Amino acid sequence: MAREITGRRFRLSSSAVAAVLGALVVVLAAVYVLLAGLVHQLTILNVGPTVATILIYAAVGVVVARHQPGNPVGWILLIFILLLTVGVDAGYYAVLAYTPGHHGLPLAAVAVVLEPLWVPAVALFPLVILLFPDGRLTSPRWRWVVRAYAGLCACVMTLIFAETIAAVAGHDVRLDAFGDVESANHPPGWAAAVLAPIVVIWLSFVAH
């Protein structure tokens, strides 16, 4: 009886958390549209597919997380789309804040640092493919692959965030139209070497 009550509370709590995360993503999607307009990027081809993608993944994540709270696939989808949306919002806000005439907007440097959150978001998504549909690894050997993948992604994220933070600390912030620090878009050769095995691991997830 106690186990049933605990399980019920866990499901209710998980449903509430999933709903809150889903609602937060919807709010961030609305902010994205507003910011896109302020930086003159509000076009159907630019905003339409992005907003549709955000809402679809958020909806699927909420449904899976609420109905199968023990399945990590739903939670990974929610965290993926949340990080991605925060990243794109931060990017557009950074572009706005560093545009002549808008200097002085609060948290401009924070927005620049948050923009690369799309990197861990992209790193998370392939795990959905590997863990689909029940959220379990089919073999213990995959644990070593996931650990290697996590280490490689951590290397890439460290490089990009380090260059972004260095640009902010050095007051040398040069952004592209989406808020990426331009120097962070051109990793050195060793980073490109790290990306190659990451792509191979992605392909192994798909093949599996």
C-alpha positions in Angstrom: 0.0 0.0 0.0 2.8 2.4 0.9 4.6 1.5 -2.3 1.4 2.3 -4.3 1.0 5.7 -2.5 4.7 6.5 -3.1 4.4 5.6 -6.8 1.3 7.7 -7.2 3.0 10.7 -5.6 6.0 10.2 -7.9 3.8 10.2 -10.9 1.9 13.3 -9.8 5.1 15.1 -9.0 6.6 14.1 -12.4 3.5 15.2 -14.2 3.7 18.6 -12.5 7.4 19.0 -13.3 6.8 18.0 -16.9 3.9 20.4 -17.3 6.0 23.3 -15.8 8.9 22.6 -18.1 6.6 22.4 -21.1 5.0 25.7 -20.2 8.4 27.3 -19.7 9.4 26.2 -23.2 6.2 27.7 -24.6 7.0 31.0 -22.9 10.5 30.9 -24.2 9.2 30.3 -27.7 7.1 33.4 -27.5 10.1 35.4 -26.3 12.1 34.0 -29.2 9.5 35.4 -31.7 9.6 38.8 -29.9 13.4 38.9 -29.9 13.6 37.8 -33.6 11.4 40.8 -34.4 13.7 43.2 -32.5 16.8 42.0 -34.3 15.1 42.0 -37.7 15.1 38.2 -38.1 11.3 37.8 -38.0 10.6 35.9 -41.2 8.5 32.9 -41.9 11.5 30.8 -43.1 13.5 31.7 -40.0 11.0 31.7 -37.2 8.3 29.4 -38.5 10.2 26.1 -38.6 12.1 26.9 -35.3 8.9 27.6 -33.4 7.2 24.5 -34.8 10.2 22.4 -33.9 10.2 23.8 -30.3 6.5 23.2 -29.7 6.5 19.7 -31.2 9.5 18.4 -29.2 8.1 20.1 -26.0 4.7 18.5 -26.5 6.2 15.0 -27.2 8.5 15.4 -24.2 5.6 16.4 -21.9 3.4 13.5 -23.0 6.1 10.9 -22.6 7.3 12.3 -19.2 3.8 12.4 -17.8 2.7 9.0 -19.0 6.1 7.2 -18.5 8.0 9.2 -15.8 10.5 6.4 -15.4 11.4 6.6 -19.1 14.4 9.0 -19.6 13.4 9.7 -23.2 10.7 12.2 -22.3 12.9 14.1 -19.9 15.8 14.2 -22.3 13.5 15.7 -24.9 12.3 18.3 -22.5 15.9 19.2 -21.4 17.1 19.2 -25.0 14.4 21.6 -26.2 14.7 23.8 -23.1 18.5 24.2 -23.5 18.0 24.8 -27.2 15.4 27.5 -26.7 17.3 29.2 -23.9 20.3 29.3 -26.3 18.5 30.8 -29.2 16.8 33.4 -27.0 20.1 34.3 -25.4 21.7 34.6 -28.8 19.1 37.0 -30.2 19.2 39.0 -26.9 22.9 39.2 -27.1 22.7 40.5 -30.7 20.2 43.1 -29.6 22.3 44.1 -26.6 25.5 44.6 -28.6 23.7 46.5 -31.5 24.6 50.2 -31.5 21.9 52.1 -29.8 21.0 49.3 -27.4 24.2 49.2 -25.3 23.3 49.2 -21.6 20.7 46.5 -21.7 21.1 44.3 -18.6 22.7 40.9 -18.6 24.2 41.3 -22.1 27.3 39.4 -21.1 25.3 36.6 -19.5 23.3 36.2 -22.7 26.5 35.8 -24.7 27.7 33.1 -22.3 24.3 31.3 -22.3 24.0 31.2 -26.1 26.2 28.1 -26.6 23.7 26.1 -24.6 22.6 24.8 -28.0 25.8 22.7 -27.9 24.8 20.4 -24.9 21.3 20.4 -26.4 22.6 19.0 -29.7 24.7 16.5 -27.7 21.7 15.2 -25.8 19.4 14.6 -28.7 21.2 11.5 -30.1 20.7 9.7 -26.8 16.9 9.8 -27.6 17.7 7.7 -30.6 19.8 5.2 -28.7 17.3 4.9 -25.8 14.1 4.7 -27.8 11.6 3.4 -27.0 11.8 2.2 -23.4 14.8 4.3 -22.2 17.1 1.3 -21.7 20.4 0.3 -23.1 20.1 -3.1 -24.9 23.6 -4.1 -23.9 26.1 -3.2 -21.1 28.6 -2.5 -23.9 26.7 0.6 -24.8 27.5 2.1 -21.4 31.2 2.4 -22.5 30.1 4.0 -25.8 27.9 6.5 -23.9 30.7 7.3 -21.5 33.1 7.9 -24.4 30.5 10.1 -26.1 30.0 12.1 -23.0 33.7 12.7 -22.6 34.1 13.8 -26.3 31.1 16.2 -26.0 32.5 17.6 -22.8 35.7 18.5 -24.7 33.8 20.3 -27.4 31.6 22.1 -24.9 34.6 23.2 -22.8 36.3 24.6 -25.9 33.3 26.6 -27.1 32.3 27.9 -23.6 36.0 28.8 -22.8 36.3 30.8 -26.0 33.0 32.5 -25.4 33.9 33.4 -21.8 37.3 34.6 -22.9 35.7 36.9 -25.5 33.4 38.4 -22.8 36.2 38.8 -20.3 38.4 40.4 -22.8 35.7 42.8 -24.0 36.2 41.5 -27.5 32.6 40.3 -28.3 32.0 39.9 -32.0 28.7 38.2 -32.8 27.1 36.7 -35.9 23.4 37.2 -36.7 22.4 34.5 -34.3 24.5 35.6 -31.3 27.4 33.1 -31.7 30.8 34.5 -30.8 32.6 34.4 -34.1 35.9 33.1 -32.8 34.0 30.1 -31.3 32.7 29.1 -34.7 36.2 28.2 -36.0 37.6 25.5 -33.6 41.2 24.5 -34.0 42.3 21.2 -35.6 42.1 19.2 -32.4 38.5 20.1 -31.9 37.7 19.0 -35.5 39.4 15.7 -34.6 37.1 15.3 -31.6 34.0 16.0 -33.8 34.8 13.1 -36.1 34.4 10.3 -33.5 31.3 12.1 -32.2 29.7 11.8 -35.7 30.7 8.2 -35.9 29.0 7.5 -32.5 25.9 9.3 -33.7 25.8 7.0 -36.8 26.2 4.0 -34.5 23.2 5.2 -32.5 21.1 5.4 -35.6 22.3 2.1 -37.0 21.5 0.4 -33.6 
